Amino acid sequence: MKKINYLFVALISIALIACKDKKVPDPVVQSNPPVANSGDHSYTFTVNGNEFNNEIVSGTIPKEEAFALYTPTPVSTNKGISFNGSVADKSLTVNFIRKDNALLDLGENNGSGNYEHSVIQLMFTVNGQVYTLESLSGTCTEKSFSIDGSGSMAAINATFSGTFRGGPTGTNDPQEYQVAGEVDVKFIE
């Protein structure tokens, strides 16, 4: 009987030693190609229409200063990825809506709480004038997407293209613009 006890203790000891050397996996759930997490959040977009002809706006936001929240959307079975970041004279607010593992098309923020499309708002300065543009319609394509182990934070790289409405901030004469771009949001480390 003592030999069985010693054998049992020896096997448990070997198992504990073997488990001790294993690394704990990164608590990230991958979906689609993994998101490269090095560097800061970044975005770039091109604006056309009215006073703009291929106006390129780009920027980076330090990874520690903003994060993307991943959560179910109210009154819907969809999930939302919300990100809001700003640096100096540029701001980006993104509400990507996912359904069946894909981003929904761009639409207008009608304030109703109806989350049936993605919404992007851009604020930027050109030649000293601040502009605010918000999506009306268009497409979003997810290039890569990951959620963390808690299921509450996301990292995403997505492209978008569509019609946006707005213009110089503070004016009541909104105009339509064509905007195409890319957003790359990282995990906070």
PEMOFEN-V175573 format. One line per field, one symbol per residue. phi: phi as a letter, one per 20 degrees, with the letter a starting at -180 (. if undefined). burial: I if it has 24 or more other ideal C-beta (glycine too) atoms within 12 Angstrom, else O. Layout:
BEGIN
phi=???
burial=???
END
This chain:
BEGIN
phi=.fffffffffffffffffffefeffffceebmffefdenefbbbbddcoledclfecbaccggfebbdedbfeflaefddddccbbbldcbcccceddblmbffffbeeemeneedbecccccbdclndedcccfdaqccceebbbdfffmdcccbcbdbbreddqqgfnddcfcdceccabccddffd
burial=OOOOOOOOOOOOOOOOOOOOOOOOOOOIOOIOOOIOIOOOIIIIIIIIIOOIOOIOIOIOIOIOOIIIIIOOIOOOOIIIIIIIIIOOOIIIIIIIIIOOOOIIIIIIIOOOOOIIIIIIIIIIOIOOOOIIIIIIIIIIIIIIIIIIOOOOIIIIIIIIIIIIIIIIOOOOOOOIIIIIIIIIIIIIO
END
